[in-house]
Amino acid sequence: MDPVLRLVHRNLTATIDKPFLIWQIIFPLVYIFVAGYAYTAVISSVSLGDVSIDYPAFMASGMIGFNVMNSSLIAGTMIWTDRRNGMFEQILVGPFTRSQYIASNILTITMIAFLSAGMIFAVSVPTVFVNAPISLPTLPYVILSIILGSIFFGSLAIIASIRLRSSERFQITINTMFLFFAFVSTTFYPAEGAPEALASAFYVNPLTYLVDIMRFGLFGTFSSFIVWEAVILTAISGVMFLAATYMLAKLNA
């Protein structure tokens, strides 16, 4: 078996806490069906270009992107767990390289993100997406957004886990950052109508690009900026991955 796949199998079976993994997958469904429908009393529908969709559908598409980000926390947690238990040293003296180790972590969270996205999509199609104009030709962009989001936020979590010397500081820092990413973005509400300063802040947030590409993939809501969002997210994801790989290569076992 390929070394990266062997490490992915190890991550899924021995490293990741199973109740936490289940919660990562189930939590978005609870949020969509509770908050999504509750907020319709305030926001009934959202216009995305020429397309108007119900707010629960808008939130469901945003929650897919949110969970891609949230799942990436696992990448940093795995490094902390391996270093604390002495597994990081054992892996490096085995037939594995540091680049294979980091690739396996990114691939692990990407698989979890796809699993979560698939469950959200499957449950949403007959419910919150029932009246939404799903666009089949642009669905590959959903896959693109999940992959790029997993690379960016997974690399960010890995960098944080390397730089911060205690698990408590890692958890506080990464959760604070993710809180900013979640609510200063178009995940839960559109930029249109927001105060100008806040709307501008949305577009220095990679999660905004992720969910915008996600919604384009689902609903075909094309805008002239969507191409630039894809280019920017690709570029910063690549930079973050290279930075995480470099820092892990310098990390003392």
Backbone as CSV, one residue per row, in Angstrom:
resi,resn,N_x,N_y,N_z,CA_x,CA_y,CA_z,C_x,C_y,C_z
1,MET,0.851,-1.189,0.000,0.000,0.000,0.000,0.892,1.247,0.000
2,ASP,0.488,2.287,-0.701,1.226,3.532,-0.740,1.408,4.067,0.678
3,PRO,2.614,4.594,1.007,2.859,5.088,2.366,1.852,6.150,2.830
4,VAL,1.463,7.046,1.926,0.501,8.083,2.302,-0.837,7.453,2.678
5,LEU,-1.280,6.479,1.889,-2.556,5.820,2.186,-2.479,5.019,3.479
6,ARG,-1.308,4.438,3.762,-1.135,3.717,5.025,-1.270,4.671,6.203
7,LEU,-0.712,5.869,6.066,-0.828,6.864,7.134,-2.265,7.373,7.257
8,VAL,-2.951,7.524,6.126,-4.356,7.936,6.165,-5.187,6.889,6.902
9,HIS,-4.934,5.617,6.601,-5.651,4.526,7.286,-5.378,4.581,8.788
10,ARG,-4.123,4.846,9.162,-3.786,4.975,10.580,-4.535,6.141,11.220
11,ASN,-4.576,7.284,10.506,-5.269,8.459,11.040,-6.739,8.174,11.309
12,LEU,-7.385,7.512,10.358,-8.824,7.273,10.467,-9.165,6.214,11.506
13,THR,-8.276,5.256,11.710,-8.606,4.135,12.596,-8.029,4.260,13.996
14,ALA,-6.912,4.982,14.135,-6.233,4.975,15.435,-6.030,6.348,16.051
15,THR,-6.007,7.402,15.251,-5.637,8.715,15.778,-6.839,9.599,16.078
16,ILE,-7.808,9.635,15.166,-8.934,10.556,15.313,-9.943,10.017,16.320
17,ASP,-10.375,10.903,17.212,-11.391,10.543,18.201,-12.727,10.344,17.491
18,LYS,-13.298,9.149,17.589,-14.504,8.816,16.823,-15.724,9.665,17.196
19,PRO,-16.018,9.883,18.506,-17.163,10.762,18.834,-16.999,12.164,18.265
20,PHE,-15.754,12.693,18.290,-15.504,14.009,17.721,-15.747,14.009,16.220
21,LEU,-15.323,12.949,15.541,-15.528,12.836,14.094,-17.019,12.796,13.767
22,ILE,-17.782,12.032,14.537,-19.224,11.942,14.313,-19.872,13.309,14.520
23,TRP,-19.434,14.011,15.575,-19.989,15.338,15.846,-19.665,16.311,14.717
24,GLN,-18.456,16.232,14.162,-18.066,17.089,13.053,-18.984,16.913,11.856
25,ILE,-19.489,15.703,11.669,-20.338,15.410,10.520,-21.795,15.747,10.798
26,ILE,-22.255,15.485,12.027,-23.664,15.663,12.363,-24.009,17.105,12.706
27,PHE,-23.078,17.833,13.347,-23.367,19.190,13.811,-23.941,20.103,12.733
28,PRO,-23.378,20.161,11.501,-23.942,21.061,10.486,-25.406,20.767,10.172
29,LEU,-25.805,19.488,10.212,-27.194,19.151,9.923,-28.125,19.739,10.974
30,VAL,-27.709,19.656,12.236,-28.510,20.238,13.316,-28.626,21.746,13.119
31,TYR,-27.508,22.398,12.807,-27.495,23.854,12.643,-28.383,24.288,11.480
32,ILE,-28.323,23.555,10.380,-29.118,23.918,9.209,-30.606,23.865,9.512
33,PHE,-31.049,22.777,10.131,-32.483,22.584,10.314,-33.044,23.343,11.509
34,VAL,-32.179,23.775,12.426,-32.654,24.593,13.541,-32.502,26.068,13.204
35,ALA,-31.254,26.509,13.031,-31.002,27.917,12.760,-31.494,28.335,11.378
36,GLY,-31.307,27.466,10.388,-31.698,27.811,9.025,-33.159,28.181,8.920
37,TYR,-34.025,27.347,9.468,-35.457,27.626,9.388,-35.881,28.698,10.386
38,ALA,-35.196,28.786,11.531,-35.544,29.822,12.514,-35.265,31.212,11.963
39,TYR,-34.164,31.364,11.211,-33.787,32.676,10.701,-34.628,33.114,9.503
40,THR,-35.460,32.230,8.971,-36.311,32.630,7.852,-37.324,33.686,8.276
41,ALA,-37.557,33.815,9.586,-38.438,34.881,10.062,-37.797,36.252,9.847
42,VAL,-36.459,36.270,9.739,-35.723,37.520,9.515,-35.303,37.652,8.060
43,ILE,-34.811,36.541,7.478,-34.342,36.528,6.086,-35.082,35.418,5.356
44,SER,-35.986,35.770,4.479,-36.757,34.739,3.781,-36.014,34.169,2.589
45,SER,-35.308,35.041,1.863,-34.564,34.584,0.688,-33.354,35.476,0.477
46,VAL,-32.411,34.983,-0.323,-31.179,35.717,-0.615,-30.973,35.718,-2.120
47,SER,-30.639,36.880,-2.667,-30.375,36.985,-4.105,-28.887,36.815,-4.360
48,LEU,-28.561,35.872,-5.238,-27.180,35.630,-5.658,-27.112,35.874,-7.154
49,GLY,-26.751,37.102,-7.527,-26.793,37.455,-8.937,-28.219,37.460,-9.425
50,ASP,-28.502,36.667,-10.450,-29.855,36.574,-10.989,-30.670,35.471,-10.334
51,VAL,-30.082,34.788,-9.361,-30.730,33.644,-8.723,-31.165,34.025,-7.307
52,SER,-32.385,33.665,-6.951,-32.889,33.887,-5.607,-33.145,32.526,-4.964
53,ILE,-32.584,32.323,-3.779,-32.757,31.039,-3.095,-33.254,31.287,-1.675
54,ASP,-33.963,30.308,-1.139,-34.432,30.395,0.237,-33.246,30.436,1.188
55,TYR,-33.446,31.101,2.348,-32.336,31.228,3.287,-31.815,29.877,3.791
56,PRO,-32.667,28.871,4.092,-32.109,27.578,4.514,-31.157,26.979,3.479
57,ALA,-31.455,27.154,2.186,-30.556,26.654,1.147,-29.252,27.447,1.132
58,PHE,-29.369,28.764,1.342,-28.177,29.618,1.425,-27.297,29.173,2.583
59,MET,-27.913,28.927,3.748,-27.138,28.510,4.916,-26.546,27.114,4.721
60,ALA,-27.320,26.198,4.146,-26.828,24.836,3.952,-25.574,24.835,3.089
61,SER,-25.567,25.628,2.029,-24.383,25.699,1.168,-23.218,26.324,1.918
62,GLY,-23.506,27.316,2.765,-22.446,27.913,3.571,-21.901,26.961,4.616
63,MET,-22.780,26.120,5.180,-22.346,25.185,6.209,-21.427,24.108,5.659
64,ILE,-21.567,23.790,4.374,-20.623,22.844,3.767,-19.221,23.436,3.824
65,GLY,-19.105,24.719,3.425,-17.809,25.391,3.499,-17.323,25.539,4.924
66,PHE,-18.232,25.885,5.835,-17.871,26.020,7.249,-17.312,24.719,7.795
67,ASN,-17.912,23.596,7.423,-17.463,22.328,7.965,-16.147,21.871,7.348
68,VAL,-15.874,22.300,6.105,-14.557,22.048,5.530,-13.502,22.708,6.413
69,MET,-13.753,23.969,6.781,-12.831,24.684,7.661,-12.750,24.017,9.030
70,ASN,-13.883,23.711,9.607,-13.924,23.167,10.960,-13.233,21.798,11.036
71,SER,-13.386,21.002,9.984,-12.766,19.677,9.967,-11.248,19.757,9.933
72,SER,-10.730,20.870,9.420,-9.272,20.999,9.297,-8.591,21.086,10.654
73,LEU,-9.357,21.390,11.702,-8.788,21.392,13.052,-8.150,20.043,13.376
74,ILE,-8.691,18.984,12.764,-8.188,17.636,13.015,-6.731,17.507,12.592
75,ALA,-6.326,18.216,11.525,-4.946,18.114,11.036,-3.960,18.563,12.107
76,GLY,-4.270,19.681,12.772,-3.398,20.149,13.837,-3.457,19.263,15.060
77,THR,-4.654,18.775,15.376,-4.822,17.913,16.549,-4.043,16.615,16.383
78,MET,-4.008,16.067,15.166,-3.272,14.824,14.934,-1.784,15.000,15.215
79,ILE,-1.227,16.153,14.828,0.190,16.390,15.089,0.451,16.472,16.594
80,TRP,-0.443,17.177,17.306,-0.281,17.264,18.756,-0.356,15.876,19.399
81,THR,-1.318,15.082,18.965,-1.479,13.740,19.537,-0.256,12.873,19.261
82,ASP,0.242,12.932,18.030,1.408,12.118,17.667,2.649,12.544,18.435
83,ARG,2.852,13.845,18.593,4.036,14.313,19.314,3.948,13.981,20.805
84,ARG,2.760,14.118,21.373,2.589,13.828,22.795,2.796,12.348,23.097
85,ASN,2.339,11.486,22.184,2.421,10.041,22.414,3.686,9.401,21.854
86,GLY,4.560,10.210,21.270,5.800,9.679,20.714,5.635,9.013,19.360
87,MET,4.444,9.142,18.749,4.204,8.507,17.460,4.910,9.237,16.318
88,PHE,5.081,10.558,16.465,5.722,11.334,15.405,7.144,10.819,15.155
89,GLU,7.892,10.562,16.244,9.246,10.044,16.113,9.243,8.654,15.489
90,GLN,8.283,7.808,15.913,8.221,6.447,15.390,7.895,6.427,13.900
91,ILE,7.015,7.333,13.495,6.654,7.404,12.070,7.872,7.793,11.236
92,LEU,8.657,8.750,11.739,9.806,9.233,10.970,10.931,8.217,10.887
93,VAL,11.062,7.339,11.890,12.098,6.305,11.802,11.612,5.095,11.018
94,GLY,10.310,5.075,10.703,9.765,4.023,9.862,9.938,4.389,8.392
95,PRO,9.233,3.704,7.506,9.403,3.958,6.066,8.555,5.139,5.581
96,PHE,8.563,6.253,6.347,7.748,7.410,5.988,8.593,8.673,6.041
97,THR,8.259,9.624,5.170,8.931,10.922,5.172,7.994,11.977,5.748
98,ARG,8.557,13.134,6.061,7.743,14.233,6.591,6.716,14.707,5.561
99,SER,7.114,14.731,4.288,6.175,15.158,3.247,5.012,14.176,3.125
100,GLN,5.290,12.890,3.285,4.211,11.892,3.265,3.301,12.055,4.478
101,TYR,3.895,12.407,5.602,3.111,12.604,6.826,2.144,13.772,6.665
102,ILE,2.636,14.916,6.183,1.761,16.073,6.039,0.727,15.844,4.936
103,ALA,1.124,15.149,3.862,0.172,14.845,2.793,-0.949,13.946,3.313
104,SER,-0.602,13.007,4.176,-1.629,12.110,4.732,-2.598,12.870,5.627
105,ASN,-2.099,13.859,6.378,-2.976,14.661,7.226,-3.956,15.477,6.390
106,ILE,-3.437,16.109,5.319,-4.306,16.901,4.447,-5.326,16.004,3.749
107,LEU,-4.875,14.834,3.282,-5.779,13.909,2.600,-6.847,13.394,3.567
108,THR,-6.476,13.178,4.825,-7.439,12.704,5.826,-8.562,13.709,6.026
109,ILE,-8.202,14.983,6.232,-9.259,15.975,6.468,-10.060,16.251,5.195
110,THR,-9.423,16.076,4.022,-10.174,16.233,2.774,-11.236,15.144,2.649
111,MET,-10.876,13.916,3.008,-11.840,12.821,2.974,-12.987,13.071,3.955
112,ILE,-12.654,13.555,5.149,-13.698,13.867,6.138,-14.588,14.991,5.628
113,ALA,-13.979,15.999,4.987,-14.761,17.112,4.438,-15.710,16.624,3.343
114,PHE,-15.237,15.730,2.476,-16.104,15.190,1.428,-17.235,14.359,2.026
115,LEU,-16.932,13.581,3.064,-17.963,12.781,3.719,-19.033,13.676,4.326
116,SER,-18.602,14.722,5.027,-19.546,15.651,5.629,-20.357,16.381,4.567
117,ALA,-19.676,16.863,3.516,-20.374,17.577,2.436,-21.386,16.669,1.755
118,GLY,-21.007,15.412,1.548,-21.930,14.464,0.921,-23.175,14.239,1.762
119,MET,-23.006,14.132,3.081,-24.158,13.945,3.956,-25.052,15.177,3.965
120,ILE,-24.437,16.358,4.049,-25.228,17.598,4.033,-25.990,17.708,2.725
121,PHE,-25.312,17.430,1.615,-25.964,17.544,0.305,-27.101,16.532,0.167
122,ALA,-26.850,15.282,0.602,-27.869,14.237,0.476,-29.114,14.555,1.294
123,VAL,-28.906,15.080,2.502,-30.042,15.426,3.352,-30.734,16.692,2.855
124,SER,-29.968,17.608,2.258,-30.525,18.893,1.841,-31.303,18.827,0.530
125,VAL,-30.942,17.906,-0.354,-31.610,17.844,-1.668,-33.126,17.693,-1.551
126,PRO,-33.636,16.771,-0.722,-35.103,16.656,-0.624,-35.728,17.612,0.391
127,THR,-34.922,18.443,1.031,-35.456,19.341,2.066,-35.169,20.800,1.718
128,VAL,-34.050,21.334,2.189,-33.782,22.762,1.991,-33.416,23.103,0.546
129,PHE,-32.913,22.129,-0.226,-32.573,22.390,-1.619,-33.718,22.058,-2.579
130,VAL,-34.876,21.685,-2.043,-35.944,21.190,-2.905,-36.393,22.244,-3.921
131,ASN,-36.356,23.523,-3.539,-36.751,24.592,-4.459,-35.560,25.372,-5.003
132,ALA,-34.366,24.930,-4.645,-33.157,25.634,-5.092,-32.759,25.157,-6.493
133,PRO,-32.281,26.074,-7.335,-31.899,25.711,-8.716,-30.525,25.061,-8.775
134,ILE,-30.442,23.768,-8.461,-29.158,23.065,-8.504,-28.639,23.049,-9.943
135,SER,-27.377,23.426,-10.111,-26.767,23.522,-11.440,-25.778,22.381,-11.639
136,LEU,-26.150,21.393,-12.426,-25.291,20.229,-12.636,-23.978,20.552,-13.358
137,PRO,-23.974,21.431,-14.388,-22.706,21.683,-15.099,-21.611,22.285,-14.226
138,THR,-21.987,22.991,-13.174,-20.974,23.653,-12.355,-20.634,22.887,-11.062
139,LEU,-21.210,21.706,-10.870,-20.956,20.936,-9.649,-19.467,20.615,-9.411
140,PRO,-18.649,20.444,-10.470,-17.213,20.221,-10.196,-16.567,21.321,-9.364
141,TYR,-17.129,22.528,-9.405,-16.581,23.603,-8.588,-16.783,23.335,-7.101
142,VAL,-17.802,22.555,-6.752,-17.997,22.155,-5.361,-16.803,21.316,-4.905
143,ILE,-16.401,20.374,-5.756,-15.238,19.536,-5.447,-13.981,20.386,-5.313
144,LEU,-13.814,21.343,-6.235,-12.651,22.235,-6.196,-12.608,23.019,-4.891
145,SER,-13.744,23.566,-4.474,-13.771,24.373,-3.260,-13.445,23.543,-2.028
146,ILE,-13.917,22.300,-1.975,-13.636,21.430,-0.828,-12.149,21.100,-0.764
147,ILE,-11.554,20.782,-1.900,-10.127,20.440,-1.926,-9.271,21.638,-1.524
148,LEU,-9.538,22.801,-2.125,-8.742,23.989,-1.815,-8.937,24.428,-0.372
149,GLY,-10.180,24.358,0.118,-10.439,24.733,1.502,-9.743,23.810,2.478
150,SER,-9.734,22.512,2.178,-9.056,21.550,3.052,-7.554,21.813,3.086
151,ILE,-6.973,22.127,1.935,-5.539,22.408,1.880,-5.203,23.667,2.671
152,PHE,-5.987,24.733,2.454,-5.677,25.999,3.130,-5.839,25.883,4.643
153,PHE,-7.028,25.482,5.081,-7.294,25.475,6.522,-6.554,24.331,7.227
154,GLY,-6.347,23.215,6.535,-5.550,22.142,7.111,-4.112,22.581,7.319
155,SER,-3.537,23.271,6.326,-2.173,23.781,6.455,-2.083,24.814,7.566
156,LEU,-3.114,25.665,7.672,-3.139,26.666,8.738,-3.144,25.999,10.116
157,ALA,-3.947,24.949,10.272,-4.009,24.231,11.552,-2.676,23.557,11.863
158,ILE,-2.019,23.029,10.837,-0.713,22.389,11.042,0.326,23.413,11.478
159,ILE,0.337,24.584,10.829,1.271,25.643,11.207,1.040,26.076,12.648
160,ALA,-0.233,26.247,13.019,-0.552,26.657,14.394,-0.092,25.605,15.394
161,SER,-0.276,24.328,15.052,0.114,23.252,15.983,1.633,23.178,16.151
162,ILE,2.372,23.590,15.113,3.834,23.583,15.197,4.341,24.798,15.990
163,ARG,3.736,25.955,15.763,4.213,27.191,16.376,3.847,27.306,17.848
164,LEU,2.686,26.785,18.229,2.202,26.936,19.600,2.658,25.748,20.440
165,ARG,3.161,26.022,21.612,3.851,25.002,22.390,2.956,24.254,23.368
166,SER,1.710,24.629,23.471,0.797,23.888,24.349,-0.507,23.633,23.617
167,SER,-1.135,22.519,23.920,-2.389,22.179,23.249,-3.477,23.169,23.599
168,GLU,-3.432,23.729,24.831,-4.453,24.691,25.238,-4.354,25.963,24.403
169,ARG,-3.123,26.459,24.201,-2.945,27.660,23.372,-3.323,27.383,21.931
170,PHE,-3.024,26.175,21.458,-3.413,25.806,20.098,-4.927,25.845,19.945
171,GLN,-5.646,25.230,20.881,-7.108,25.177,20.796,-7.718,26.570,20.868
172,ILE,-7.220,27.403,21.791,-7.758,28.759,21.945,-7.489,29.583,20.694
173,THR,-6.261,29.515,20.199,-5.883,30.319,19.034,-6.647,29.913,17.794
174,ILE,-6.687,28.613,17.512,-7.312,28.161,16.270,-8.821,28.365,16.310
175,ASN,-9.446,28.170,17.477,-10.887,28.384,17.587,-11.241,29.862,17.462
176,THR,-10.387,30.743,17.989,-10.615,32.178,17.835,-10.493,32.588,16.377
177,MET,-9.476,32.076,15.708,-9.297,32.378,14.289,-10.482,31.876,13.477
178,PHE,-10.916,30.651,13.751,-12.023,30.083,12.994,-13.328,30.823,13.265
179,LEU,-13.485,31.355,14.491,-14.671,32.150,14.806,-14.699,33.402,13.940
180,PHE,-13.534,34.049,13.793,-13.442,35.223,12.910,-13.741,34.822,11.472
181,PHE,-13.104,33.755,10.999,-13.339,33.318,9.624,-14.820,33.048,9.373
182,ALA,-15.495,32.415,10.337,-16.890,32.004,10.141,-17.831,33.193,10.029
183,PHE,-17.662,34.177,10.919,-18.662,35.240,10.997,-18.276,36.498,10.231
184,VAL,-17.021,36.622,9.823,-16.638,37.724,8.939,-16.460,37.130,7.550
185,SER,-17.532,36.583,7.040,-17.529,35.928,5.729,-18.966,35.867,5.227
186,THR,-19.130,35.331,4.027,-20.478,35.183,3.459,-21.078,33.816,3.791
187,THR,-20.569,33.168,4.840,-21.078,31.848,5.206,-22.539,31.902,5.622
188,PHE,-22.889,32.858,6.493,-24.229,32.901,7.065,-25.087,34.040,6.529
189,TYR,-24.476,34.997,5.846,-25.236,36.119,5.301,-24.470,36.712,4.130
190,PRO,-25.163,37.305,3.179,-24.487,37.860,1.993,-23.777,39.163,2.321
191,ALA,-22.811,39.529,1.491,-22.088,40.793,1.685,-22.967,41.994,1.359
192,GLU,-23.896,41.813,0.423,-24.779,42.905,0.045,-25.647,43.309,1.235
193,GLY,-25.664,44.610,1.536,-26.467,45.102,2.647,-25.691,45.220,3.940
194,ALA,-24.512,44.598,4.017,-23.676,44.716,5.214,-22.966,46.071,5.199
195,PRO,-22.591,46.604,6.376,-21.803,47.845,6.398,-20.568,47.722,5.521
196,GLU,-20.167,48.821,4.912,-19.096,48.781,3.914,-17.802,48.191,4.471
197,ALA,-17.447,48.590,5.696,-16.203,48.079,6.287,-16.277,46.571,6.492
198,LEU,-17.447,46.089,6.947,-17.614,44.660,7.169,-17.608,43.900,5.852
199,ALA,-18.302,44.443,4.854,-18.337,43.793,3.540,-16.945,43.712,2.927
200,SER,-16.132,44.748,3.151,-14.756,44.725,2.647,-13.942,43.655,3.365
201,ALA,-14.179,43.512,4.680,-13.453,42.494,5.455,-13.798,41.090,4.978
202,PHE,-15.032,40.902,4.474,-15.419,39.585,3.954,-14.423,39.102,2.909
203,TYR,-13.924,40.034,2.088,-13.130,39.628,0.933,-11.633,39.622,1.194
204,VAL,-11.240,39.678,2.464,-9.870,39.309,2.828,-9.902,37.997,3.603
205,ASN,-11.042,37.339,3.554,-11.268,36.093,4.291,-11.341,34.929,3.309
206,PRO,-10.432,33.972,3.380,-10.461,32.840,2.443,-11.753,32.028,2.510
207,LEU,-12.423,32.008,3.669,-13.668,31.248,3.763,-14.737,31.837,2.859
208,THR,-14.725,33.154,2.663,-15.664,33.780,1.726,-15.463,33.228,0.326
209,TYR,-14.206,33.117,-0.100,-13.927,32.575,-1.426,-14.396,31.127,-1.529
210,LEU,-14.147,30.371,-0.458,-14.558,28.964,-0.454,-16.070,28.827,-0.640
211,VAL,-16.852,29.563,0.177,-18.314,29.401,0.103,-18.893,30.034,-1.160
212,ASP,-18.253,31.087,-1.666,-18.732,31.675,-2.934,-18.544,30.684,-4.082
213,ILE,-17.375,30.032,-4.128,-17.142,29.014,-5.161,-18.095,27.843,-4.960
214,MET,-18.329,27.481,-3.701,-19.280,26.406,-3.381,-20.671,26.728,-3.920
215,ARG,-21.133,27.950,-3.686,-22.482,28.325,-4.147,-22.546,28.429,-5.666
216,PHE,-21.446,28.867,-6.279,-21.407,28.863,-7.739,-21.536,27.442,-8.264
217,GLY,-20.832,26.517,-7.614,-20.919,25.119,-8.028,-22.298,24.530,-7.847
218,LEU,-22.991,24.930,-6.780,-24.323,24.370,-6.503,-25.419,25.036,-7.325
219,PHE,-25.375,26.368,-7.393,-26.504,27.111,-7.971,-26.176,27.831,-9.275
220,GLY,-24.915,27.771,-9.719,-24.545,28.436,-10.962,-24.629,29.946,-10.885
221,THR,-24.366,30.512,-9.697,-24.479,31.957,-9.483,-23.192,32.641,-9.925
222,PHE,-23.008,32.769,-11.221,-21.758,33.299,-11.754,-21.663,34.806,-11.537
223,SER,-20.450,35.242,-11.214,-20.123,36.665,-11.178,-18.717,36.818,-11.739
224,SER,-18.392,38.021,-12.177,-17.072,38.244,-12.776,-15.953,38.011,-11.769
225,PHE,-16.268,38.115,-10.483,-15.244,37.969,-9.443,-14.989,36.515,-9.081
226,ILE,-15.883,35.600,-9.493,-15.751,34.204,-9.068,-14.464,33.584,-9.611
227,VAL,-14.055,33.976,-10.809,-12.807,33.448,-11.380,-11.618,33.905,-10.542
228,TRP,-11.626,35.181,-10.141,-10.549,35.697,-9.312,-10.547,35.034,-7.943
229,GLU,-11.722,34.763,-7.404,-11.794,34.069,-6.113,-11.149,32.685,-6.208
230,ALA,-11.430,31.985,-7.294,-10.831,30.660,-7.486,-9.315,30.752,-7.630
231,VAL,-8.839,31.738,-8.367,-7.398,31.921,-8.562,-6.725,32.276,-7.234
232,ILE,-7.328,33.213,-6.500,-6.747,33.651,-5.222,-6.717,32.496,-4.228
233,LEU,-7.829,31.746,-4.128,-7.884,30.637,-3.169,-6.870,29.553,-3.538
234,THR,-6.699,29.300,-4.825,-5.695,28.326,-5.271,-4.298,28.780,-4.874
235,ALA,-4.006,30.062,-5.092,-2.666,30.589,-4.805,-2.366,30.548,-3.311
236,ILE,-3.285,31.032,-2.479,-2.990,31.087,-1.043,-3.004,29.690,-0.423
237,SER,-3.769,28.773,-0.987,-3.747,27.394,-0.501,-2.397,26.754,-0.792
238,GLY,-1.874,27.012,-1.980,-0.553,26.490,-2.328,0.537,27.064,-1.443
239,VAL,0.473,28.370,-1.171,1.461,29.018,-0.307,1.399,28.450,1.109
240,MET,0.187,28.288,1.635,0.028,27.760,2.989,0.545,26.329,3.086
241,PHE,0.274,25.522,2.056,0.742,24.132,2.065,2.263,24.080,2.044
242,LEU,2.886,24.907,1.221,4.352,24.936,1.164,4.939,25.408,2.494
243,ALA,4.280,26.401,3.112,4.755,26.903,4.406,4.645,25.828,5.478
244,ALA,3.518,25.103,5.487,3.328,24.030,6.481,4.343,22.921,6.265
245,THR,4.599,22.570,5.012,5.574,21.523,4.705,6.974,21.934,5.133
246,TYR,7.338,23.193,4.865,8.662,23.707,5.262,8.827,23.692,6.778
247,MET,7.801,24.141,7.493,7.891,24.195,8.957,7.945,22.788,9.560
248,LEU,7.213,21.856,8.972,7.261,20.484,9.477,8.615,19.859,9.191
249,ALA,9.221,20.232,8.069,10.546,19.701,7.742,11.606,20.187,8.731
250,LYS,11.387,21.371,9.309,12.330,21.926,10.274,12.014,21.517,11.702
251,LEU,10.875,20.859,11.903,10.448,20.488,13.256,11.309,19.366,13.805
252,ASN,11.815,19.540,15.004,12.593,18.488,15.644,11.666,17.381,16.119
253,ALA,11.991,16.153,15.762,11.182,15.026,16.208,11.326,14.831,17.713
